[in-house]
Structures are given as C-alpha cells and as structure tokens.
Amino acid sequence: MKILKSTLIVPCNSNVRNFNFFLENIFIWDSLPKEIIFINTNKKKIIIDKYYKNLFRKKKIIIRIFDQPNLFPGAARNIGIRYSSYEIISFLDIGTHASKEWLRTGYEQIRNKNYLISWGNTFYLATSYKDKIIRASTYGQNPIQTLPGSTMKRDLFKIVGVFLKDVRAGEDAEWMYRARLHKIKSCKNDKIIFYQHLLGMSYSSIIKKWFRNYSFSRRLSYLSNNKESYYIGFSIILILIAFNWNPIMTDWGNEGYEENLTYIPHVTKITILLIFLSYFILRGIYIPIKKKVSSRFLFPIAIFKVVTLSFFIDLTKLISFVYSRFKIK
C-alpha cells in the first residue's frame, strides 16, 4: 500500500457506526493519504477505535480532528484547507465510500498530468424499491460529477476562492460552478465514489432535504436558473390565462359568443391536460431515462410514483425559492 503526499479533508456529522464504516473503507484503498483531517460538526466528539488508531500509526498517517459543533460543511472544509500540510488535497464526505483506486487515480492525474482538478464521480446507491423511486426522481443512475471524491491543488483556492461558510447545503456545487467559470484545467476521476445516504431515506425526508438545500438559493448563484421550478410557475400562469381566455377574448354571456373566432371550447381543461401530459413525459420518462434509469423499472407502475414524488420535489423547490427571496435575515 502506497502512502501519497496529500491531505484528505472530511467534514463529519455522523454517528459512530457510520464513522467506523468510513474508516473501514479507507483501508481497502491501494493508496492512502499522508494526512487525514476530520472536521467534526457534531456536538459529540469523534472517538477513533484503537484498532484503526493502530493501523494509522503503523502506516505513519497523520490524523487531525477539529471539533467544530454546528459548523456548516463549507466552513468545515475551509478549516481543513487552512490546516492542510500538503499541496494536493482530496475531499470526501462521511456518507461517501470510495473505490480501491480512487485516491491514487486522482493524485496521479494532478501530479503527473498537470490537471488542477480531478472531479469526483459519484454513484447514488439504492437497494429497496423506495430508494430506487427516490433516486429516479432525483439523481438518477448515472454517476454525477461531485466535489466529494475530487482531488485538486491547494493553490487553486487562491484563484477560485474558498467555500461559502454560511449556507447549510449547496456550497460544494456553488464552488464547482465558480471553478468552471474560471475555466480551470480539469478532468474526471473515473473511479466511482458511492453515496450511501439515500439508503432507507423516507419520501418526507427527501422533500425536507430539498427545502433545506434550496432555501439558501439566494446565496447560491448556480441555482438562479432552475428549470423545474420555472416550469411549475409558468404552468400556473398558463392555467390562469386559459381560465380567463374566453371571458376576456369574447363577448362572454352575449348571444352568439361561441361563434367568435377567439372562442376556444374547454380551453381550461385542454390546457391543464396538456400541462399534465408534458410534465408526466418530462419527469416520468425523459429525465429519468436521460439519467440512466431503466425503462423496465419505470413501467408500468413506478412511473406514477416517480412523477408524484417529482412534482412534490419541484413544488418544494418553488416554495423554497420564494421563501429564500423574502425571508427575514
């Protein structure tokens, strides 16, 4: 097992079981970082089991733990960056588990191929039927480019800046958005990171999570063009127009108004039906299949649950956007 001159930064707000599971994953890698920094944002202190302490000691790996209760993830990552000892930095979250070659691959892409960033490549695990409905309605089965799993040069933060420290979620995607604006030379790490926290999640939990994430949208520039929420808002406007079309455009109530060229029979019903069908196709078929969700899973039953959950998620986004714009600081 090779020890690489790099720092791994891990924000941590988890229970002992998940923390130990994360440590167990580390020792299947074919290469390890020389330094691992845990930023504990939980009120309970992190206690590393003696077994893992001995393994780290034998490998001469430096473990540093910073207890910072109630700190947001961006602020936690900034602490890790500030106290890191090595020029090459990698990021993981406690809920992410990496494949065997992940760290070595990202390190070599930065060290030997002169990339500034090797982006993480995350697959969202789902085992139960409910997990798969949630995944089909959100992330899909296609691995997604993420900050967790990414490796980069520390000097890059002098160009892009550090993470937003005062948002509960979304600071990682916002930073990635800024990095792309700077046209940083980057590549993708094709070694998969596996995200665990969808497993066992309830429908209400995912909706609450979306509200929490998007309620900070005023501070997250990359969310300014959220298509799903705009679709719902535009649909509401169309329904209002359709409902008032005939009364405004015809001599409503007068004899012969139905002969008027602008009169459209059943205009409101037709509009609602077209909106429903287009949304059904978009959120139930097109987007899931684009995200590599199997059509065999969607049909004939799951598609209805996917569309229903997607609607509540999109509605939650719209509500959270409005809340974000008008909430009192």
N, C-alpha and C positions, 0 to 999 in steps of 0.2 A: 504494500500500500504506500503510495507516494504522498509526501506532505508538500503542499504548494504554498508559496509565499503570498498568501492572500488572506483577506478578512471576510468572514461570513457574518452578516448582520441579521438578527432575527427578533422582530417585535413579538412579545409573548403576553397573551392574556388568556390563559387556558388552565385546565385542571391538571393534576399530577399525572393521570393516566395518559392524556394526550401529549403531555410534555415528554414523558418517558418513551412513548411511541415514536416521537420525533427523534429522540436520541438514538433509539434502536435503528431507525432508518439511516442515520449518519454512518453507522459502521458497516453498511453494505456497500458504500461507495468505494470505487477503486482508487480514489484520491481524496485527501482531507485538507481543509484549510489550516494554516498555521495558527490562526486566531479565530475564535468564535465569540461574538458579542451578543448576549441576550439582553434585551431591554424589557424588563418585566413591568407591565402596566396594570397588573392585578394588585389588589391590596395584600394578598397572601404572598409571602416571599417564595422564590424558587429554591427548592432543595434538590440538588443533583444526587442521585443514588450513588452509593460508594462504588458499586460495580462500574458505573460509567466514569466516575472520577478516576478510578484506577486505569481505565482504558485510555482516557485523555492524557493522564500523567505518563503512561508508557510511550505514547506517541509524541510526547512533548508538545502537546497542543495547548495553547493559552486559552483559558475560559474566563471571560469577564462578564459579570452580571451587574446591571444597573437597575435598581428598584425605583421606578417612577410611577406610582399609582395614579390611575385616571388620565394618563397621558394619551393623546391621540396618536394613531400609527405614524403619521408624518413626522411629528415631533420626536417620536421614539427613534425613527430611522435617522433623523438628523443627529441625535446623540451618538448613535453608532458610527456615523460618518466622522464626527468630530474626534472621537477617541480611537478610531481605527489606526492600526500600526503599519498597514501595507498599502501599496499603491493600487492593487487590484482588489475590488470589493464585489462581493456577491450578496444577493438578498434572497431570503426565504421567509415564509410565514409558518407558524406552528401547524396550521392546517394543511400545509403542502408537504408532500413527500417526493423526494427526487429519485430518478433512476440512477443506476450504478455509475454511468459515465458522465453524468450531468456536469459536475464541477470541473472535471478535467477538460471536457469539451469546451466549456465557456472560457476557462482560463487560457487554453491554447489559442482560441480564436482572438483573444485580446493580446496575448503575449507574442504570438508568432505571426499573426496575420494583420496586425495593425488596425483592427477594429477598435472603436471606442466603447461600443456597447454590443454585448451578445444578449439578445432578448430572451426572456423565459418563454416557454411553450407549454401551456397548462391544459390538462385534460380534466374535466369535471366528472368525478366518479358518481355513478348511480347504480344501485343494486335492486331496490324494491320498485314496484310499479309506481308508487307515489314519487319516489326520487326521479324516475325517468320522465314523469309528467312535468315536474318542476324543471328538470334540465331541458326538456324540449321547448318549454315556454320561455326559457331564459338563455342559457349559454350554448346549448346545443352539444353535439358530439364531436365537433371539430375542435382540435386544440386551439387555444386562444393566446395571442401574444400578451404577456403579462410582466409586471415588474418582479413579482416573486419568481425566482428562477433565473433572473438576469444577472449578468456579470459585467462590470464596467471599470474604467479607470477613475480613480478618486478625483483627479483634476477636472474631470468632466463637470463637476458641480460648480466650478468657477465659471463655466460657460452657461449652463442651463439654470443654475441656482439650486437651492435645496428644496425639500418638500414643504408644502403648506402645513403649518403646525396646528391650525385651529379648526380643522374640519374632521368630522368623525369617520368619513369614508370618501373614497374617490380621489384622494390626494395622489395615489400612485398613477392612475390614468391621466390625471392633470399634468403630472410631471412628464409622463411619456409624450403627451401632446406637445409640451414645450420643447422636448428633445427633438421631435420630428420637425417642429418649426425651425429649429436651428440646423436642420439637415445634417445631423451627426452621422458619421460613417458607422453603420451598424450592420448586424447580421442576426440570424435566428439560430438559437441553440436547438437542434433537432432532437435532443434528448428530453423526453417528456417529464414534466412535473405533474404530480397527481394531487388534485384538490379534494379533500375529504369531507368538508363541512356541509355538503348537500345531503350526505347520508343521514337519514332519519329526520330530516327537516320537515316541518308541517307547512301546509298552504298558508296559514296565517303568519307563520314566521317569515316566509319569503316576502310576503306583502309588507310586513313591518320593516324588513330589511331594506326593501326598495324605497319605502317612505323615508327611512333614516338616511339612506345614501343620497337621495335626490333632494332632500330638504336643505342640503348645503349647495344646491346648484347655482345660487347667486355668486358663490365664490369659485365655482369651477367652470372655467371658460369653455372647456371641451363639451359641456352639456348644453350649450346655447342653441344647438340645432338638433333637438331630439325629435326625430320624425314621428315616432309612435304617438307622442302626446299632441303634436300638431295635428295629426290625423284625427284624433278624437275631437279636438277643438274645432277643426274645420267641419267635421261631420255634424256637430251640434248647430253650427251656423247654417249648414245646408238644410237641416230639418226645419229650422225657424223660417228660412226663406220659402221652403216648399209649403209650409203650413199657411203662410200668408200670401202665396203667389196668386191664387185665383181671386181673393178679395181685393187685392191691390190692382191687378192687371185687367180685371173685367168689371163690368157694371154689375157687381155682385148683388143678387137679390132681385134685379130687374128682369122682366120677361125677355127671353132670348139670350141671356148671358152665356148660356152653354154653346151658342153658335159663334162666340167671339174667338178669333184666331189665337189669342193668347191663353185661352182656357185649356187646362190640362186635367182630364178626369183622373181622380185618385192620385193626385200628384204627391201628397204626403206619404201615402202607402208605398208608392213606387220608389220614392227617394229613400225611405227607411229600408226597404228591401234591398236596393242596390248597395247602400252603405253596408248593410249586414253581410251581403254576399261577398263584397270586395274585402271586408275585414276578415271574414271567415277564410277566404282563399289566402289572403296575405299572412295572417297569423297562425292559421291552422295547417297550411300546406307549404306555401312558398318559403317563408322564413325558416321553419324547422328543417325542410329538406335542404335549403341552402346551407344550413349549419350541420349538415350530415346526419340528421335524424332519419332513421329508417322509415320509409313509407309503410312497411309491414307493421311497424309499431303503431303508427298513426291510425291506420284503418283497421276495422271500421269504427271503433269505439273511442280510442284515446284522443282522436282529433277534437272531439267535442269538449273534453276536459282541458285540453291544451288551449283551445280558443277561449274557454270560460276563464281560466286562470290568467291567460294573456290579457284579457280585457280588464280584469281587476288590477293587474300589474300596471297596465298603461294608464288606467284611470288614477291609480295611486301616484304615478309619475306626474300627471297633470295637476293633481291636488297638491303634491309636494312642491312643484314649480311655483304655483300660486302662493303657497304658504311661504316659500323661500323669499319671494319678492316683497311680501307685505308684513312678514313677521317683525316684531319689535326686537331690536338687538339687546 
